[in-house]
Amino acid sequence: MKSIREIYRIGTGPSSSHTMAPRRAAGLFLERGHDAASYRVTLYGSLAATGKGHMTDVAIKDVIEPHAPFEIIWKPQLVLPFHPNGMKFEALDGNGATIDEWTVYSVGGGALAEDGARNDIGDEIYPMTHMSEILKWCRDTGRTYWEYVEMCEGPGIWDYLAEVWQTMRQAVERGLDSEGVLPGPLHLRRRANSYFVRATGYKSNLQSRGLVFAYALAVSEENASGGVIVTAPTCGSCGVVPAVLYHLQKSRDFSDARIYRALATAGLIGNIVKENASVSGAEVGCQGEVGVACAMAAAASNQLFGGSPAQIEYAAEMGLEHHLGMTCDPVCGLVQIPCIERNAYAAARALDSNLYAAFTDGDHRVSFDRVVEVMKQTGHDLPSIYRETGEGGLARNYPHD
């Protein structure tokens, strides 16, 4: 299992799979150093089906066009066997003959993989990759999840998580200050600012929930506008973790150091899912994006409130279990409807999972590892039209200008 830096990628929205990863792949292909007269990029499956709404073509153009002419070929009906998000880069000579080619896959959260490789390029640094064995380690040593992260990552991880938290916080605050309409044909108005203003008029209980909604909307709207955000574990689910942690720090005065430790635990949760299942909406549906984000935020908040390793595991399990089967059906291929609203709802659900787990001793029947297995199988059983193709669910025949 690789570094949690792969879960928390700092970059611009709106999609980690459809914009971050293709942009990165284009740069890596150019680095191969071929003297090409032009380039050709073929997008397959989900990348082609919803790529225009996700600005995949713009991401690739920004990288390749300054070097040579290029064309994009869209093949939404052709899904390569390894993963639904396939792309092939070709370097062409002056006669149009291929002098180099590379097929690569966007496997979720901005990560890339070649056929036969399970995850992104990088060192394997976590010897234990299932929650059950890490929980046993915590019980045996008296330590907790963030200490396992530090042991595997080294002390340098705290500087990185400090940067992650600063970026998350800035995204919340920029989103709260912004008004207007999000880009794209849906003409969707930003709502974070109005939710924030309305929340301040309620008494404490409803105000708390309204503020969490506002913070999640703020980050998700920044993502939809192409702003700088942090994947957690993806762009499409980037509003959940920062909303929960920003709210808890504001309302409970938790120190930055404790927030970093909560981020470490949340990153470990996301990492376990990425290693043993997927965080790609094109592969397993939105349960792998918003569902995993909810599990991450639930675990982080439970840790902040002093939960035991067993209670933290339970909170994460509930956060993911109650998103099982959630489809990925973005209207017009935009990370707006239903994605933004789902972030707000999942942030509230994460706090509920934390509270429920806090009332228990952590003992429960269905383990987090079991839910990850079920999520993976459920995602593979979903018809492809419900996995980021824009052909089913809410995306089907949605009226828009």
N, C-alpha and C positions, 0 to 999 in steps of 0.2 A: 504494500500500500504506500502510495506516494505522499508527498508533503501536503499539508492543508493549504499551502499557497495555491495549489491547483483548484481548491474549492473557492478561495477568496481571490479572484482576479480583479484587479482594478482596471477599468476601461470604459468605453462608451457604449451605450445601448444602440438599438433596442433589443438585440438578441445575442446571447453568447454563442449559440449553435449556428445562427444564420449570418451574423455579422462579425463578431469577434474572431471566431475560428477561421472562416474563409479569408478574412483580412490577414491573419497570421500565416495561413497556409500559402497565400500568394507571396508574402514576403520570404518565406522559407524556400519556395520554388525559385524565386529570383536569385537567392543567395547561392544557388547551384552553379552560377557563373557561366551559363551558356550564352553565346553570342547570337541571339535570335532576332530575326527580322520582324516577327510578330508572335502573338500568343493566342491560344484557344483554350477556353475553359468550359468544360461540360459539367452541368449540375444535374444530379439525379434525385429521384424520389422527393422527399420532403423539402430538400434544399431548393429544388426547382418549383415545387407546387406552391410554396409560400415565400419564395425568395424575394420577389419584388416588393411585397409588403414589408418584409423584414430588412430591406435594403441590402441584400446580399450582393447584387450587382454593383451598387455604389461602393461597398466595402472593397471589392476586388478591383474596381476601376481606380480607386484612390491609390492603390499600390502599384498596379501594372501600367496604367496609361502614361505616367511620366517616362517610362522606359521604351515602350514600343506599342504599336497598334495591337488591339486584341478584340476578340469576339467571344460572346457567351452563348452557349447552346443550352437550351432548357429541355430536359427530358423527365417530366414529372411522373410519367407512367412507368419508367424503367427504374426499378429499385435494385441496387446491387446487393448481393447476398450478405455481406458482412454487416451493413448498417444502413438505415434509410437515408442518412445524410452523407451521400457520397459525392465526390467531385474529382474530376480529372483535369490536370494542368498539362498543356502541351506547348513546347517551344518549337517554332517553325522557322525554316530557313527561307531564303528569298523566293524559292520555288513552291513554297507551301508544304514542303515535306517535313515530317516530324523528326526533330533531332534529339528531343528529350521529352519524357512524359512521366507523370507521377499521379497515382490514384491515392487519395487520402480521404479520411472520414472525420466528420465533426460529431463527436460522441457525447456531447453535452457539457455545459459549463465552460465552453471555450476550449475544451481539450480536443486534441487531434490523435488519430490512431491510423496505422496502416493495417491492411488485411492480416488477420492472425494475431495482432497485438491487442491486448485487452484495454489498455489505457494509454494516456498521453506519455510522450517521451519524458523520462526523468527517473531518478533513483528511487528504488524501493527502500523506504526507511522505517516502516512500521512492521515489526515481526508478527504482531497479533492483529488480525484483520476482522474479527467477529466480536460483537458486543459481549457475548457470553464469556469469552476468554479474558477480555479486558476487565469485565466486572469481577471475575474471579481473582485477577491480579490485584485489583483495588482492595478486595476483601482480605487477601493474603498479606498485602504489604501495608495496609492502612492508608494508602494514598488514593487520589481521585483522578478523574479523567484528564484534567488539564496537566497534572504532573506526568502522566504518561506521554502526553503531547510534548512537553518540555524535554523529557528524557529522550524521545526519538528525534525531535527537531533540533535540539540544542537551544541555548539561551537567545540566539539571534532571532528566534521566532517572535519574541516580544516586540522588537522594533518593527517588524513587519505588521503585526497585529495593531500596533499603535497607528501605523499609517492607514491600515484598513478602517479602524474606528474613526479616524479623522475624516476619511473620505465618506464613510457612511453618514456621519453627523452633518457634514457639509451638504450632502445630497438631501437630507431631511430639511435642513434650513433653507436651501435654495428652493426646494419644491414648495415649501410653505409660503415663500415670498412671491412665487410666480403665479400669474393669472393668464387667461387667454385660452386659445384653442390648440389642441395637440395636432401635430402634422398628420396629414393623411386624409382620405376621402370621407372618414366618419365624422369629421368636424366635432370631435369630442372635447367638451370644455374641461379644463382643469378644475378639480373640486377640493383639493387639499386645503386651500386657504379658507374656503367657506365652511368646511367641516371643522377646522381649527377654531374659527370665530364662533360658530354655533356651540361647539363643545364648551367653551369658556362660560357660557350662560347657564349651564346645568349644574346641579349639585354634584358632589364628589363622585358618586358611583357611576352615573351616566357620563359625567365629564371625562372620567378615566377612559371609558370605552371609546368615546368620541375622539379623544386625543390620539389614541392608538390607531383608529381609522385614519385620522388626518396624517399621521406620520407615515403610515404605509402608503397612502395615496401619494404623498409628496415624493417619495423615492421612486415609486412606480411610474409616476408622471414624468419625472426627470429622465428615467430610462426610455420611456416612449418618445421623448423629445431628443434622444441622442445625447443626453448629458452624461457626465462622469459618475459612475456608480461602481458598486462592488458585487460581483456574482456571489450569491449565497443560497443555493449553490449555482444558480443561473441568473441571467439577466431578467428573464420572465418572472422570477420569484424573488427579485432582489429587494423588495420592500418589507418582507416579513421580519427578518432578523433585526435590521436596524430600527424598525418601528418599535419592537418590543424592548430592545435594549435602551433606545433613546428615551422611551417613556419611563422605564424603571430608573434610569439614572436621574432624570429630571424630578421624578416624584419621590424617590427614596434616597437620593444623594449617594448612590454607589460610586466609589472611586474609579478612576480610569483603570487602575491595576486590576480591580475585580471584574470590570467589563472585559479586559483583555483575556482574563482566565475563562470567562463565560464564552467568549468568541472561540477560544481554543477548544473547549468542550463541544460547542456547536459545530466547529469545523471537523472534529473527529466523527461526529454523528454523520455528517454529510459524506465524509470520506468512506465510512463503512458502507453506506448505500452505493456510492459510486463504484467501489471495489467489487461488491457482491451482487449488484443489480445494475441500476442505471439512473442518471439524473437527466436523461435526454427525453424531452417531450415527444420527439419523433419516434423514439423507441418504446417508451412505456406510458406515454400520456402525461397529463399534468400532475398526476400523483407523484411522479419522479421529480417534479419541479416545486410546485407549491406545497405538495404533501411533505416532501423532504425538508423544505424550508420551515414548515410548521414544526416538524420534529426537532430541528436544530434550535429553533427559538424556544420551544418548550423545555428542552434540556438546559439551555443557557439560563433561562429564568428560574428554573428549579434549583440550579446550582447557586445562583445569586441569593436565593432565600434559604440557603443552608441545607438543601436536600442531600440525602445520602446517595451513594452511587446507585443503589437499587431504585430509589425514588426518581433519580435523574433518568435512568434507563426506562422506567415506567412512563414518565412524562413524554419522552421521545417516542416510545411505542404507541401511545395514544395519539400523538400528533400525526403520525404516519398512518396508523390503522384506519382512522376515520376520514382519510382521503383516498382509501383504496378504490380503484375503478374510475377515478376522475379523468375525464377525457381532455385531450388537447385540441381545442377547436377555435383557434383565433379567427375572428371575423376579418375578412380582407387580408389575412396574413399579417395583421398588425398586432403588436403586443399591447393591446388596449382593451378590447371587449372579447372575453370576460376577464382577461388577465389581471387588470388593475384592481378590479373589485375583489377578485379572489385573494389578492395579497392582503387587502384590508381585513377580510373575513378570517383568513388563516392566522393573522397576527392575534386577533381576539381569541381564536380557538387555541392558539399556543398558550396563552395565559390561562385559559380554562383547563388545559391539560396539566399545566404546572400546579394549579390549585387542587385538582382532583388527586394528583399523585401525592401532594403534600398532606392530604388527609389519610393516607395509607402508610403502611410500613414498607412499601415497595414490593410486597409479595403479590404476584399475579400469575395467571395461567399462560398467557400468550406472550412469548418473548419478543424483543425487538428484532432479533435475528430471524425469527419465524415470519414476522410481518414483512421484512425485507424480501424473503423468499417468495411470499405470496404476492407482493407488489410486482416483483419481476415477472412471475408467471401470469398475473393478471394483465400486465402491460402487453405481454406477447400474445395473449388471447384476444385483446381488443382488435376489432377489425381496423385495417389501416386507415379508413376514413376518419377514425377518431384519434389519430396520432399525427397531428400537425400537418395535415394535407389540405385543410380548408375545404374538404368535400363533405363533411358530416357534422352532426351536432349543431351548435349555435351558428357555425360558419355557413351552413348550407342555406342558400337562397336568402341570405340576409339582405334586406333592402338598404341601399345606400346610394348616394349621388355618384 
